[in-house]
Amino acid sequence: MDLVSATTSAIIGFVLLLAGIPKLNDHDGVLRSVRGYKVLPVRLEVPIARILPVAETVIGILLVLGVAHRLAALVAAVMFASFFTGLTINLLRGRRDLDCGCFAFGVGEIPRIGWFHAVRAGTLAVIAVALSVTSGQGEIGVQAVAATSGFLFVLAGVALAQIRSVVHLGRRPVDDYLSSASIRLRTAETASRYGS
């Protein structure tokens, strides 16, 4: 496997690890998220909620290490395609107020899905399919550089996401509240001027 493929594999692997590891100790949160999608038969919700974090973690490790990467990439593609399908079905149903279950279960923010989530899952599925047809495991040095590069790439993505959650560009929820309060105040002033 060449450096680009190995790095891409490591990035996908670290994304899965970032998603899977926190879920290992939060069965209730995973189950709530799985149930929230309302796309699975009820009898499959508990088994899927139990298997998903383990599968994400194991497949993530395999992709980072470049071990059994074709099979791991294929399983990752199936997972991401499933996530894409669940997200898309709910978005088309108009159901946006649910936690995507991607990473930290909406910690600190109102759970809400959007097309960004579906496109991200679809893109990761396509990349994973492409990885599943690449050649076998690379040399140990290539794999080490790829894993380090993949880790740094995902770390930068997490840092940017954290900055984005602190630095609000454009409108904020308080702006919406203040805008409606301002309109009510102007309406009351106008009514008192012309109503008296």
C-alpha positions in Angstrom: 0.0 0.0 0.0 1.4 3.4 -0.9 1.7 6.3 1.5 -1.5 8.1 0.3 -3.6 5.0 0.6 -2.1 4.1 4.0 -2.6 7.7 5.3 -6.2 7.7 4.0 -6.8 4.4 5.7 -5.3 5.7 8.9 -7.6 8.8 8.8 -10.7 6.7 8.3 -9.4 4.4 11.1 -8.9 7.3 13.5 -12.4 8.7 12.7 -13.9 5.3 13.6 -11.8 5.2 16.8 -12.9 8.7 17.7 -16.5 7.6 17.2 -16.3 4.1 18.7 -14.2 4.4 21.9 -16.5 6.9 23.7 -19.5 4.7 22.9 -18.0 1.6 24.5 -19.0 2.9 28.0 -22.3 4.5 27.0 -24.6 1.8 25.9 -27.7 3.8 26.9 -26.6 6.7 24.7 -25.9 4.4 21.8 -29.3 2.7 22.2 -31.0 6.1 22.4 -29.3 7.2 19.2 -30.1 3.9 17.3 -33.7 4.1 18.4 -34.0 7.8 17.5 -33.4 7.0 13.8 -36.5 4.8 13.7 -35.3 2.8 10.7 -34.5 -0.6 12.3 -36.9 -3.3 13.5 -37.2 -3.0 17.3 -35.7 -6.4 17.8 -32.5 -5.3 16.1 -32.0 -2.0 18.1 -30.3 -3.5 21.2 -27.9 -5.9 19.3 -26.9 -3.1 16.9 -26.3 -0.7 19.8 -24.1 -3.3 21.5 -22.2 -4.3 18.3 -21.7 -0.8 16.8 -19.1 0.6 19.2 -17.1 -2.5 19.2 -17.2 -2.8 15.4 -16.2 0.9 15.0 -13.3 0.5 17.4 -12.0 -2.8 16.0 -12.3 -1.7 12.3 -10.6 1.6 13.3 -7.6 -0.2 14.8 -7.3 -2.5 11.7 -7.4 0.5 9.4 -4.8 2.5 11.4 -2.5 -0.5 11.5 -3.1 -1.5 7.9 -3.9 -5.0 9.0 -6.6 -6.9 6.9 -7.2 -3.5 5.5 -9.3 -4.6 2.5 -11.8 -6.4 4.7 -11.7 -3.6 7.3 -12.3 -0.9 4.6 -15.2 -2.9 3.1 -16.8 -3.2 6.6 -16.2 0.5 7.2 -17.8 1.2 3.8 -20.9 -0.8 4.8 -21.1 1.0 8.2 -20.7 4.5 6.6 -23.3 3.6 3.9 -25.7 2.5 6.6 -25.1 5.8 8.5 -25.7 7.7 5.3 -28.9 5.8 4.6 -30.3 6.4 8.1 -29.4 10.0 8.1 -30.9 10.6 4.6 -34.1 8.7 5.4 -34.6 10.9 8.5 -33.8 14.1 6.7 -36.2 13.3 3.9 -38.9 12.6 6.5 -38.2 16.0 7.9 -36.8 14.6 11.2 -33.8 16.8 12.0 -34.1 17.0 15.8 -32.2 13.9 16.6 -28.7 13.1 17.7 -26.6 11.7 14.8 -24.8 9.5 17.3 -21.6 10.2 15.4 -19.3 11.1 18.3 -20.1 12.5 21.7 -23.9 12.4 21.5 -24.5 16.1 21.2 -22.6 17.1 24.3 -23.1 20.8 24.9 -25.5 21.4 22.0 -29.0 20.6 20.9 -29.0 17.3 19.0 -29.8 18.0 15.4 -28.8 16.4 12.1 -28.4 18.1 8.7 -27.3 17.3 5.2 -23.7 17.9 6.3 -23.9 14.7 8.4 -25.3 12.7 5.5 -22.7 14.0 3.0 -19.9 13.3 5.4 -21.1 9.7 5.9 -21.6 9.2 2.2 -18.1 10.6 1.4 -16.5 8.4 4.0 -18.3 5.4 2.5 -17.0 6.2 -1.0 -13.4 6.6 0.4 -13.7 3.3 2.3 -14.9 1.5 -0.9 -11.9 3.0 -2.8 -9.6 1.7 0.0 -11.0 -1.8 -0.2 -9.6 -2.2 -3.7 -6.0 -0.9 -2.9 -3.1 -3.3 -2.6 -2.1 -5.1 0.6 -0.4 -3.9 3.8 2.5 -1.4 3.3 5.9 -1.5 4.8 6.2 -0.8 8.5 7.9 2.6 7.9 5.2 3.6 5.5 2.5 2.5 7.9 4.1 4.4 10.8 4.3 7.6 8.8 0.7 7.1 7.6 -0.6 6.5 11.1 1.2 9.5 12.4 -0.1 11.7 9.5 -3.6 10.3 9.9 -3.6 11.0 13.6 -2.4 14.6 13.1 -5.0 15.2 10.4 -7.8 14.0 12.6 -6.4 15.9 15.6 -6.5 19.1 13.5 -10.1 18.3 12.5 -11.1 17.9 16.1 -9.3 21.1 17.0 -11.1 23.0 14.3 -14.4 21.6 15.4 -13.7 22.7 19.0 -12.7 26.2 17.9 -15.9 26.4 15.8 -18.0 25.5 18.8 -16.4 28.3 20.8 -16.1 31.0 18.1 -19.5 31.7 16.6 -19.3 33.3 13.2 -22.5 35.0 12.1 -25.8 34.6 14.0 -26.0 32.9 17.4 -29.1 31.7 19.2 -29.0 34.8 21.4 -29.2 36.9 18.2 -32.5 35.1 17.3 -33.9 35.8 20.7 -32.9 39.4 20.7 -34.2 39.9 17.2 -37.7 38.7 18.2 -37.6 40.7 21.4 -36.7 43.8 19.4 -39.6 43.2 17.1 -42.0 42.8 20.0 -40.6 46.0 21.6 -41.1 48.0 18.4 -44.6 46.6 18.0 -45.5 47.6 21.5 -44.0 51.1 21.0 -46.0 51.6 17.8 -49.2 50.4 19.4 -48.7 52.7 22.4 -48.0 55.7 20.1 -51.0 55.2 17.9 -53.3 53.4 20.3 -53.4 56.2 22.9 
